[in-house]
Amino acid sequence: MGSREERHKHQHDLVPLAALLSRELRNEKMEKPAVRYGCAAQSRKGEDYVLTKTDCQRVLGNPSTSFSVFAVFDGHNGNAAAIFSRDNLLNHILSAIPRQTSGTTATFVIVDGWTVTVASVGDSRCVLDTQGGAVTALTVDHRLEENVEERERVTASGGEVGRLSIFGGSEIGPLRCWPGGLCLSRSIGDMDVGEFIVPIPHVKQVKLSNAGGRMIIASDGIWDALSSEVAAKSCRGLPAELAARQVVKEALRTRGLKDDTTCIVVDIIPPDNTVQPPAPPKKYNKFQAFLLRKIFRDSSSRLSKKLSAVGIVEELFEEGSAMLAERLGNDDSSGQTTVGLFICAVCQTDLAPSEGISVHAGSIFSTSSKPWQGPFLCSDCRNKKDAMEGKRPSGVKVV
């Protein structure tokens, strides 16, 4: 991936995703893949929720701008945050949720043609299984027990990381953040914990080859029982709906129902390989069955060789910093237009020079001592930035 500075350097030359897709469709006459999905779940606490929507449009009434969204929300301390996120996150990605003590993980996946974008907080996970058999993680777990960088960030921000102490001084359970006792370093909600628990997602964007692929999006009820490789292997060869059920079944067989267990399987299928509805089974004699097996085996071998000769996944973007200032970078000229105005780095609204607020101004996490240094934000986006980084307005009470 390279250093964060290198990634920021590349970001100045980035072209909007919609423009890239439009260019490819126009110049390469690229056909969009078919998308098939299935969902399965077993509930123990009733705090897992999913979002599946395959008819989204960037421009209403224009089918060529369509994309699909899939998400898993694993709530804790109640289901209110998970329900709110499911119902509102698609339309209000940066909006603040009601101030409450419940919280939720979120793994949010957008499929736009061959491009897949995944944003995640918490420990619900998304993995990609390609035709070549490689399993790639598209998320990073934000568990304090396993993520050293997040532990360092939390302690540097003033949080305390440790295990639950019981009578006699013994420590039990996973590493948690205090106050609050949350074992995650990022989540949505959780207004009763410190400002170092943030809802800023890890974001990864990849482009699939025309071989397509399969994504498994699931809550930790799956991943506490199965590795990414085992989950992918357990459902290969099955259609998406049956595959989701099989993953849940395999997790329950391995570990039992100890937590809400939810899985979405999404297949991105090349246009010439679109799955047709299964025909009624035919009866064959032994000789016919032998011939069919040989034909299928030979065609599968040819397809496998063809797929192994192409690049399966191209990584377009990855950013995991919890600080918006770091994600936007430092640039004295960033956001300035040719007419002397400035543009908000988040919502792209035109700003007069007196209206822009530096992304670094007043940030307790920023190493910058130049509040006049860009990029710049409008007042609304600055307030959203503070909310994203866990800083609450003075006088706000948690209810």
Contacts in CASP RR format, 6 or more apart in sequence:
PFRMAT RR
TARGET T0000
AUTHOR 0000-0000-0000
METHOD contacts of the structure
MODEL  1
MGSREERHKHQHDLVPLAALLSRELRNEKMEKPAVRYGCAAQSRKGEDYV
LTKTDCQRVLGNPSTSFSVFAVFDGHNGNAAAIFSRDNLLNHILSAIPRQ
TSGTTATFVIVDGWTVTVASVGDSRCVLDTQGGAVTALTVDHRLEENVEE
RERVTASGGEVGRLSIFGGSEIGPLRCWPGGLCLSRSIGDMDVGEFIVPI
PHVKQVKLSNAGGRMIIASDGIWDALSSEVAAKSCRGLPAELAARQVVKE
ALRTRGLKDDTTCIVVDIIPPDNTVQPPAPPKKYNKFQAFLLRKIFRDSS
SRLSKKLSAVGIVEELFEEGSAMLAERLGNDDSSGQTTVGLFICAVCQTD
LAPSEGISVHAGSIFSTSSKPWQGPFLCSDCRNKKDAMEGKRPSGVKVV
1 7 0 8 1.000
1 315 0 8 1.000
1 318 0 8 1.000
4 321 0 8 1.000
4 326 0 8 1.000
7 317 0 8 1.000
7 318 0 8 1.000
7 319 0 8 1.000
8 329 0 8 1.000
12 331 0 8 1.000
12 334 0 8 1.000
14 317 0 8 1.000
15 23 0 8 1.000
17 112 0 8 1.000
17 115 0 8 1.000
17 117 0 8 1.000
18 58 0 8 1.000
18 65 0 8 1.000
20 115 0 8 1.000
21 112 0 8 1.000
21 113 0 8 1.000
21 115 0 8 1.000
24 30 0 8 1.000
25 64 0 8 1.000
30 114 0 8 1.000
31 271 0 8 1.000
32 113 0 8 1.000
32 114 0 8 1.000
32 271 0 8 1.000
33 113 0 8 1.000
33 114 0 8 1.000
33 208 0 8 1.000
33 210 0 8 1.000
33 212 0 8 1.000
33 268 0 8 1.000
33 269 0 8 1.000
33 270 0 8 1.000
33 271 0 8 1.000
34 268 0 8 1.000
34 269 0 8 1.000
34 270 0 8 1.000
34 271 0 8 1.000
34 274 0 8 1.000
34 275 0 8 1.000
35 54 0 8 1.000
35 68 0 8 1.000
35 111 0 8 1.000
35 266 0 8 1.000
35 267 0 8 1.000
35 268 0 8 1.000
35 269 0 8 1.000
36 239 0 8 1.000
36 240 0 8 1.000
36 266 0 8 1.000
36 267 0 8 1.000
36 269 0 8 1.000
36 275 0 8 1.000
37 52 0 8 1.000
37 54 0 8 1.000
37 68 0 8 1.000
37 70 0 8 1.000
37 240 0 8 1.000
37 241 0 8 1.000
37 264 0 8 1.000
37 265 0 8 1.000
37 266 0 8 1.000
37 267 0 8 1.000
38 52 0 8 1.000
38 240 0 8 1.000
38 241 0 8 1.000
38 243 0 8 1.000
38 244 0 8 1.000
38 264 0 8 1.000
38 265 0 8 1.000
38 266 0 8 1.000
39 50 0 8 1.000
39 52 0 8 1.000
39 241 0 8 1.000
39 244 0 8 1.000
39 262 0 8 1.000
39 263 0 8 1.000
39 264 0 8 1.000
39 265 0 8 1.000
40 241 0 8 1.000
40 244 0 8 1.000
40 245 0 8 1.000
40 247 0 8 1.000
40 248 0 8 1.000
40 262 0 8 1.000
40 263 0 8 1.000
41 48 0 8 1.000
41 50 0 8 1.000
41 248 0 8 1.000
41 260 0 8 1.000
41 261 0 8 1.000
41 262 0 8 1.000
41 263 0 8 1.000
42 248 0 8 1.000
42 252 0 8 1.000
42 257 0 8 1.000
42 260 0 8 1.000
42 261 0 8 1.000
42 262 0 8 1.000
43 260 0 8 1.000
43 261 0 8 1.000
44 257 0 8 1.000
44 258 0 8 1.000
44 259 0 8 1.000
44 260 0 8 1.000
44 261 0 8 1.000
45 259 0 8 1.000
45 260 0 8 1.000
46 79 0 8 1.000
46 260 0 8 1.000
47 74 0 8 1.000
47 75 0 8 1.000
47 76 0 8 1.000
47 78 0 8 1.000
47 79 0 8 1.000
47 82 0 8 1.000
47 104 0 8 1.000
47 260 0 8 1.000
48 72 0 8 1.000
48 73 0 8 1.000
48 74 0 8 1.000
48 75 0 8 1.000
48 82 0 8 1.000
48 219 0 8 1.000
48 260 0 8 1.000
48 261 0 8 1.000
48 262 0 8 1.000
49 72 0 8 1.000
49 73 0 8 1.000
49 75 0 8 1.000
49 79 0 8 1.000
49 82 0 8 1.000
49 83 0 8 1.000
49 85 0 8 1.000
49 86 0 8 1.000
49 262 0 8 1.000
50 70 0 8 1.000
50 71 0 8 1.000
50 72 0 8 1.000
50 73 0 8 1.000
50 86 0 8 1.000
50 262 0 8 1.000
50 264 0 8 1.000
51 69 0 8 1.000
51 70 0 8 1.000
51 71 0 8 1.000
51 73 0 8 1.000
51 86 0 8 1.000
51 89 0 8 1.000
51 90 0 8 1.000
51 108 0 8 1.000
52 69 0 8 1.000
52 70 0 8 1.000
52 71 0 8 1.000
52 264 0 8 1.000
53 68 0 8 1.000
53 69 0 8 1.000
53 70 0 8 1.000
53 90 0 8 1.000
54 68 0 8 1.000
54 69 0 8 1.000
55 66 0 8 1.000
56 66 0 8 1.000
56 67 0 8 1.000
56 68 0 8 1.000
56 69 0 8 1.000
56 90 0 8 1.000
57 63 0 8 1.000
57 65 0 8 1.000
57 66 0 8 1.000
57 67 0 8 1.000
58 65 0 8 1.000
58 67 0 8 1.000
59 65 0 8 1.000
67 110 0 8 1.000
67 111 0 8 1.000
67 112 0 8 1.000
67 113 0 8 1.000
68 110 0 8 1.000
68 111 0 8 1.000
68 112 0 8 1.000
68 266 0 8 1.000
69 90 0 8 1.000
69 108 0 8 1.000
69 109 0 8 1.000
69 110 0 8 1.000
69 111 0 8 1.000
70 109 0 8 1.000
70 111 0 8 1.000
70 215 0 8 1.000
70 217 0 8 1.000
70 264 0 8 1.000
70 266 0 8 1.000
71 86 0 8 1.000
71 89 0 8 1.000
71 106 0 8 1.000
71 107 0 8 1.000
71 108 0 8 1.000
71 109 0 8 1.000
71 217 0 8 1.000
72 105 0 8 1.000
72 106 0 8 1.000
72 107 0 8 1.000
72 124 0 8 1.000
72 217 0 8 1.000
72 218 0 8 1.000
72 219 0 8 1.000
72 262 0 8 1.000
72 264 0 8 1.000
73 81 0 8 1.000
73 82 0 8 1.000
73 85 0 8 1.000
73 86 0 8 1.000
73 104 0 8 1.000
73 105 0 8 1.000
73 106 0 8 1.000
73 124 0 8 1.000
74 82 0 8 1.000
74 104 0 8 1.000
74 105 0 8 1.000
74 122 0 8 1.000
74 123 0 8 1.000
74 124 0 8 1.000
74 219 0 8 1.000
74 220 0 8 1.000
74 260 0 8 1.000
74 262 0 8 1.000
75 81 0 8 1.000
75 82 0 8 1.000
75 102 0 8 1.000
75 103 0 8 1.000
75 104 0 8 1.000
75 105 0 8 1.000
76 102 0 8 1.000
76 103 0 8 1.000
76 104 0 8 1.000
76 182 0 8 1.000
76 187 0 8 1.000
77 101 0 8 1.000
77 102 0 8 1.000
77 103 0 8 1.000
77 190 0 8 1.000
78 102 0 8 1.000
78 103 0 8 1.000
79 102 0 8 1.000
80 98 0 8 1.000
80 100 0 8 1.000
80 102 0 8 1.000
80 103 0 8 1.000
81 97 0 8 1.000
81 100 0 8 1.000
81 102 0 8 1.000
81 103 0 8 1.000
81 104 0 8 1.000
81 187 0 8 1.000
81 188 0 8 1.000
81 189 0 8 1.000
81 190 0 8 1.000
82 102 0 8 1.000
82 103 0 8 1.000
82 104 0 8 1.000
84 97 0 8 1.000
84 98 0 8 1.000
85 97 0 8 1.000
85 104 0 8 1.000
85 106 0 8 1.000
85 188 0 8 1.000
88 95 0 8 1.000
88 97 0 8 1.000
89 106 0 8 1.000
89 108 0 8 1.000
94 346 0 8 1.000
94 381 0 8 1.000
94 384 0 8 1.000
94 388 0 8 1.000
95 384 0 8 1.000
96 384 0 8 1.000
96 387 0 8 1.000
97 188 0 8 1.000
97 189 0 8 1.000
99 191 0 8 1.000
99 396 0 8 1.000
99 397 0 8 1.000
99 398 0 8 1.000
99 399 0 8 1.000
100 189 0 8 1.000
100 191 0 8 1.000
100 398 0 8 1.000
100 399 0 8 1.000
101 190 0 8 1.000
101 191 0 8 1.000
101 192 0 8 1.000
101 398 0 8 1.000
102 189 0 8 1.000
102 190 0 8 1.000
103 187 0 8 1.000
103 188 0 8 1.000
103 189 0 8 1.000
103 190 0 8 1.000
104 187 0 8 1.000
104 188 0 8 1.000
104 189 0 8 1.000
105 120 0 8 1.000
105 121 0 8 1.000
105 122 0 8 1.000
105 123 0 8 1.000
105 124 0 8 1.000
105 184 0 8 1.000
105 187 0 8 1.000
105 188 0 8 1.000
105 219 0 8 1.000
105 220 0 8 1.000
106 119 0 8 1.000
106 120 0 8 1.000
106 121 0 8 1.000
106 122 0 8 1.000
106 124 0 8 1.000
106 188 0 8 1.000
106 199 0 8 1.000
106 201 0 8 1.000
107 118 0 8 1.000
107 119 0 8 1.000
107 120 0 8 1.000
107 122 0 8 1.000
107 124 0 8 1.000
107 125 0 8 1.000
107 126 0 8 1.000
107 139 0 8 1.000
107 217 0 8 1.000
108 118 0 8 1.000
108 119 0 8 1.000
108 120 0 8 1.000
108 201 0 8 1.000
109 116 0 8 1.000
109 117 0 8 1.000
109 118 0 8 1.000
109 126 0 8 1.000
109 138 0 8 1.000
109 215 0 8 1.000
109 217 0 8 1.000
109 266 0 8 1.000
110 116 0 8 1.000
110 117 0 8 1.000
110 118 0 8 1.000
111 266 0 8 1.000
111 268 0 8 1.000
113 268 0 8 1.000
114 207 0 8 1.000
114 208 0 8 1.000
114 209 0 8 1.000
114 210 0 8 1.000
114 212 0 8 1.000
114 268 0 8 1.000
115 205 0 8 1.000
115 206 0 8 1.000
115 207 0 8 1.000
115 208 0 8 1.000
115 316 0 8 1.000
116 128 0 8 1.000
116 138 0 8 1.000
116 205 0 8 1.000
116 206 0 8 1.000
116 207 0 8 1.000
116 208 0 8 1.000
116 215 0 8 1.000
116 268 0 8 1.000
117 203 0 8 1.000
117 204 0 8 1.000
117 205 0 8 1.000
118 126 0 8 1.000
118 138 0 8 1.000
118 139 0 8 1.000
118 203 0 8 1.000
118 204 0 8 1.000
118 205 0 8 1.000
119 201 0 8 1.000
119 202 0 8 1.000
119 203 0 8 1.000
120 126 0 8 1.000
120 139 0 8 1.000
120 140 0 8 1.000
120 142 0 8 1.000
120 201 0 8 1.000
120 202 0 8 1.000
121 142 0 8 1.000
121 184 0 8 1.000
121 186 0 8 1.000
121 187 0 8 1.000
121 188 0 8 1.000
121 198 0 8 1.000
121 199 0 8 1.000
121 200 0 8 1.000
121 201 0 8 1.000
121 202 0 8 1.000
122 141 0 8 1.000
122 142 0 8 1.000
122 143 0 8 1.000
122 184 0 8 1.000
122 185 0 8 1.000
122 186 0 8 1.000
122 187 0 8 1.000
123 141 0 8 1.000
123 142 0 8 1.000
123 143 0 8 1.000
123 184 0 8 1.000
123 220 0 8 1.000
123 223 0 8 1.000
124 139 0 8 1.000
124 217 0 8 1.000
124 218 0 8 1.000
124 219 0 8 1.000
124 220 0 8 1.000
125 137 0 8 1.000
125 139 0 8 1.000
125 141 0 8 1.000
125 217 0 8 1.000
125 218 0 8 1.000
125 220 0 8 1.000
125 222 0 8 1.000
125 223 0 8 1.000
125 228 0 8 1.000
126 137 0 8 1.000
126 138 0 8 1.000
126 139 0 8 1.000
126 215 0 8 1.000
126 216 0 8 1.000
126 217 0 8 1.000
127 135 0 8 1.000
127 136 0 8 1.000
127 137 0 8 1.000
127 138 0 8 1.000
127 139 0 8 1.000
127 215 0 8 1.000
127 216 0 8 1.000
127 228 0 8 1.000
127 231 0 8 1.000
127 232 0 8 1.000
128 135 0 8 1.000
128 136 0 8 1.000
128 137 0 8 1.000
128 138 0 8 1.000
128 206 0 8 1.000
128 213 0 8 1.000
128 214 0 8 1.000
128 215 0 8 1.000
128 313 0 8 1.000
129 135 0 8 1.000
129 213 0 8 1.000
129 214 0 8 1.000
129 215 0 8 1.000
129 216 0 8 1.000
129 232 0 8 1.000
129 236 0 8 1.000
130 136 0 8 1.000
130 208 0 8 1.000
130 211 0 8 1.000
130 212 0 8 1.000
130 213 0 8 1.000
130 214 0 8 1.000
130 312 0 8 1.000
130 313 0 8 1.000
131 211 0 8 1.000
131 212 0 8 1.000
131 213 0 8 1.000
131 303 0 8 1.000
131 304 0 8 1.000
131 307 0 8 1.000
131 312 0 8 1.000
132 211 0 8 1.000
132 304 0 8 1.000
132 307 0 8 1.000
132 308 0 8 1.000
132 312 0 8 1.000
133 232 0 8 1.000
134 312 0 8 1.000
134 313 0 8 1.000
135 228 0 8 1.000
135 229 0 8 1.000
135 232 0 8 1.000
136 206 0 8 1.000
136 313 0 8 1.000
137 228 0 8 1.000
138 204 0 8 1.000
138 206 0 8 1.000
138 215 0 8 1.000
139 202 0 8 1.000
139 204 0 8 1.000
140 147 0 8 1.000
140 202 0 8 1.000
140 320 0 8 1.000
141 147 0 8 1.000
141 223 0 8 1.000
142 150 0 8 1.000
142 184 0 8 1.000
142 185 0 8 1.000
142 186 0 8 1.000
142 187 0 8 1.000
142 202 0 8 1.000
143 174 0 8 1.000
143 183 0 8 1.000
143 184 0 8 1.000
143 185 0 8 1.000
144 150 0 8 1.000
144 151 0 8 1.000
144 154 0 8 1.000
144 161 0 8 1.000
144 174 0 8 1.000
144 175 0 8 1.000
144 176 0 8 1.000
144 177 0 8 1.000
144 183 0 8 1.000
144 184 0 8 1.000
144 185 0 8 1.000
145 174 0 8 1.000
145 175 0 8 1.000
145 183 0 8 1.000
147 185 0 8 1.000
150 185 0 8 1.000
150 186 0 8 1.000
150 322 0 8 1.000
151 161 0 8 1.000
151 175 0 8 1.000
151 185 0 8 1.000
153 185 0 8 1.000
153 196 0 8 1.000
153 322 0 8 1.000
154 161 0 8 1.000
154 177 0 8 1.000
154 185 0 8 1.000
154 196 0 8 1.000
154 197 0 8 1.000
155 161 0 8 1.000
157 195 0 8 1.000
157 196 0 8 1.000
157 365 0 8 1.000
158 196 0 8 1.000
159 177 0 8 1.000
159 178 0 8 1.000
159 194 0 8 1.000
159 196 0 8 1.000
160 177 0 8 1.000
160 178 0 8 1.000
160 179 0 8 1.000
161 175 0 8 1.000
161 176 0 8 1.000
161 177 0 8 1.000
161 178 0 8 1.000
162 171 0 8 1.000
162 175 0 8 1.000
162 176 0 8 1.000
162 178 0 8 1.000
163 171 0 8 1.000
163 172 0 8 1.000
163 173 0 8 1.000
163 174 0 8 1.000
163 175 0 8 1.000
163 176 0 8 1.000
164 171 0 8 1.000
164 172 0 8 1.000
164 173 0 8 1.000
164 176 0 8 1.000
164 181 0 8 1.000
165 171 0 8 1.000
166 172 0 8 1.000
174 183 0 8 1.000
175 183 0 8 1.000
176 182 0 8 1.000
176 183 0 8 1.000
177 183 0 8 1.000
177 184 0 8 1.000
177 185 0 8 1.000
177 193 0 8 1.000
177 194 0 8 1.000
177 196 0 8 1.000
177 197 0 8 1.000
179 192 0 8 1.000
179 193 0 8 1.000
179 194 0 8 1.000
180 190 0 8 1.000
180 192 0 8 1.000
180 193 0 8 1.000
180 194 0 8 1.000
181 193 0 8 1.000
182 190 0 8 1.000
182 193 0 8 1.000
182 197 0 8 1.000
184 197 0 8 1.000
185 196 0 8 1.000
185 197 0 8 1.000
185 198 0 8 1.000
186 197 0 8 1.000
186 198 0 8 1.000
186 199 0 8 1.000
186 200 0 8 1.000
186 201 0 8 1.000
186 202 0 8 1.000
186 322 0 8 1.000
187 197 0 8 1.000
187 199 0 8 1.000
188 199 0 8 1.000
189 199 0 8 1.000
190 197 0 8 1.000
191 392 0 8 1.000
191 398 0 8 1.000
192 398 0 8 1.000
194 390 0 8 1.000
195 389 0 8 1.000
195 390 0 8 1.000
195 391 0 8 1.000
195 392 0 8 1.000
196 390 0 8 1.000
197 390 0 8 1.000
198 322 0 8 1.000
198 388 0 8 1.000
198 389 0 8 1.000
198 390 0 8 1.000
199 388 0 8 1.000
199 390 0 8 1.000
200 320 0 8 1.000
200 321 0 8 1.000
200 322 0 8 1.000
200 323 0 8 1.000
200 324 0 8 1.000
200 388 0 8 1.000
200 389 0 8 1.000
201 320 0 8 1.000
202 318 0 8 1.000
202 319 0 8 1.000
202 320 0 8 1.000
203 317 0 8 1.000
203 318 0 8 1.000
203 319 0 8 1.000
203 320 0 8 1.000
204 315 0 8 1.000
204 317 0 8 1.000
204 318 0 8 1.000
205 315 0 8 1.000
205 316 0 8 1.000
205 317 0 8 1.000
205 318 0 8 1.000
206 313 0 8 1.000
206 314 0 8 1.000
206 315 0 8 1.000
206 316 0 8 1.000
207 313 0 8 1.000
207 314 0 8 1.000
207 316 0 8 1.000
208 268 0 8 1.000
208 312 0 8 1.000
208 313 0 8 1.000
208 314 0 8 1.000
209 310 0 8 1.000
209 311 0 8 1.000
209 312 0 8 1.000
209 313 0 8 1.000
209 314 0 8 1.000
210 270 0 8 1.000
210 310 0 8 1.000
211 270 0 8 1.000
211 307 0 8 1.000
211 310 0 8 1.000
211 312 0 8 1.000
212 268 0 8 1.000
212 269 0 8 1.000
212 270 0 8 1.000
213 267 0 8 1.000
213 268 0 8 1.000
213 269 0 8 1.000
213 312 0 8 1.000
214 232 0 8 1.000
214 240 0 8 1.000
214 243 0 8 1.000
214 265 0 8 1.000
214 266 0 8 1.000
214 267 0 8 1.000
214 268 0 8 1.000
215 264 0 8 1.000
215 265 0 8 1.000
215 266 0 8 1.000
215 268 0 8 1.000
216 222 0 8 1.000
216 228 0 8 1.000
216 231 0 8 1.000
216 232 0 8 1.000
216 235 0 8 1.000
216 247 0 8 1.000
216 263 0 8 1.000
216 264 0 8 1.000
216 265 0 8 1.000
217 263 0 8 1.000
217 264 0 8 1.000
217 265 0 8 1.000
217 266 0 8 1.000
218 231 0 8 1.000
218 247 0 8 1.000
218 261 0 8 1.000
218 262 0 8 1.000
218 263 0 8 1.000
218 264 0 8 1.000
219 259 0 8 1.000
219 260 0 8 1.000
219 261 0 8 1.000
219 262 0 8 1.000
219 263 0 8 1.000
220 259 0 8 1.000
221 251 0 8 1.000
221 255 0 8 1.000
221 258 0 8 1.000
221 259 0 8 1.000
221 260 0 8 1.000
221 261 0 8 1.000
221 262 0 8 1.000
222 231 0 8 1.000
222 247 0 8 1.000
222 248 0 8 1.000
222 251 0 8 1.000
222 261 0 8 1.000
222 262 0 8 1.000
222 263 0 8 1.000
223 231 0 8 1.000
224 255 0 8 1.000
224 258 0 8 1.000
224 259 0 8 1.000
225 250 0 8 1.000
225 251 0 8 1.000
225 252 0 8 1.000
225 254 0 8 1.000
225 255 0 8 1.000
225 256 0 8 1.000
225 261 0 8 1.000
226 234 0 8 1.000
226 247 0 8 1.000
226 250 0 8 1.000
226 251 0 8 1.000
226 254 0 8 1.000
230 250 0 8 1.000
231 247 0 8 1.000
231 250 0 8 1.000
231 251 0 8 1.000
234 246 0 8 1.000
234 247 0 8 1.000
234 250 0 8 1.000
235 242 0 8 1.000
235 243 0 8 1.000
235 244 0 8 1.000
235 246 0 8 1.000
235 247 0 8 1.000
235 250 0 8 1.000
235 265 0 8 1.000
237 243 0 8 1.000
238 246 0 8 1.000
239 267 0 8 1.000
239 275 0 8 1.000
240 265 0 8 1.000
240 266 0 8 1.000
240 267 0 8 1.000
241 265 0 8 1.000
243 265 0 8 1.000
244 263 0 8 1.000
244 264 0 8 1.000
244 265 0 8 1.000
247 263 0 8 1.000
247 265 0 8 1.000
248 261 0 8 1.000
248 262 0 8 1.000
248 263 0 8 1.000
251 261 0 8 1.000
251 263 0 8 1.000
252 261 0 8 1.000
267 275 0 8 1.000
269 275 0 8 1.000
284 292 0 8 1.000
319 327 0 8 1.000
320 327 0 8 1.000
321 327 0 8 1.000
322 389 0 8 1.000
323 363 0 8 1.000
323 365 0 8 1.000
323 366 0 8 1.000
323 389 0 8 1.000
324 359 0 8 1.000
324 385 0 8 1.000
324 388 0 8 1.000
324 389 0 8 1.000
325 359 0 8 1.000
325 360 0 8 1.000
325 363 0 8 1.000
325 365 0 8 1.000
325 366 0 8 1.000
325 368 0 8 1.000
328 334 0 8 1.000
328 345 0 8 1.000
328 359 0 8 1.000
328 375 0 8 1.000
329 359 0 8 1.000
329 375 0 8 1.000
330 360 0 8 1.000
330 368 0 8 1.000
330 373 0 8 1.000
330 374 0 8 1.000
331 373 0 8 1.000
331 374 0 8 1.000
331 375 0 8 1.000
332 373 0 8 1.000
332 374 0 8 1.000
334 345 0 8 1.000
334 374 0 8 1.000
334 375 0 8 1.000
334 376 0 8 1.000
335 342 0 8 1.000
335 343 0 8 1.000
335 345 0 8 1.000
335 374 0 8 1.000
335 375 0 8 1.000
335 376 0 8 1.000
336 342 0 8 1.000
336 343 0 8 1.000
337 343 0 8 1.000
337 350 0 8 1.000
340 353 0 8 1.000
341 350 0 8 1.000
341 351 0 8 1.000
341 352 0 8 1.000
341 353 0 8 1.000
342 350 0 8 1.000
342 351 0 8 1.000
342 352 0 8 1.000
342 353 0 8 1.000
342 355 0 8 1.000
342 356 0 8 1.000
342 376 0 8 1.000
343 349 0 8 1.000
343 350 0 8 1.000
343 351 0 8 1.000
343 376 0 8 1.000
344 351 0 8 1.000
344 356 0 8 1.000
344 376 0 8 1.000
344 377 0 8 1.000
344 378 0 8 1.000
344 381 0 8 1.000
345 359 0 8 1.000
345 374 0 8 1.000
345 375 0 8 1.000
345 376 0 8 1.000
345 377 0 8 1.000
345 381 0 8 1.000
346 377 0 8 1.000
346 378 0 8 1.000
346 381 0 8 1.000
346 384 0 8 1.000
346 385 0 8 1.000
347 378 0 8 1.000
347 380 0 8 1.000
347 381 0 8 1.000
349 378 0 8 1.000
351 376 0 8 1.000
351 378 0 8 1.000
355 378 0 8 1.000
355 379 0 8 1.000
356 376 0 8 1.000
356 377 0 8 1.000
356 378 0 8 1.000
357 376 0 8 1.000
357 377 0 8 1.000
357 378 0 8 1.000
357 379 0 8 1.000
357 382 0 8 1.000
358 368 0 8 1.000
358 370 0 8 1.000
358 371 0 8 1.000
358 372 0 8 1.000
358 373 0 8 1.000
358 374 0 8 1.000
358 375 0 8 1.000
358 376 0 8 1.000
358 377 0 8 1.000
359 374 0 8 1.000
359 375 0 8 1.000
359 376 0 8 1.000
359 377 0 8 1.000
359 382 0 8 1.000
359 385 0 8 1.000
360 366 0 8 1.000
360 368 0 8 1.000
360 370 0 8 1.000
360 371 0 8 1.000
360 373 0 8 1.000
360 374 0 8 1.000
361 371 0 8 1.000
362 371 0 8 1.000
363 389 0 8 1.000
364 391 0 8 1.000
365 389 0 8 1.000
377 385 0 8 1.000
386 392 0 8 1.000
386 393 0 8 1.000
END
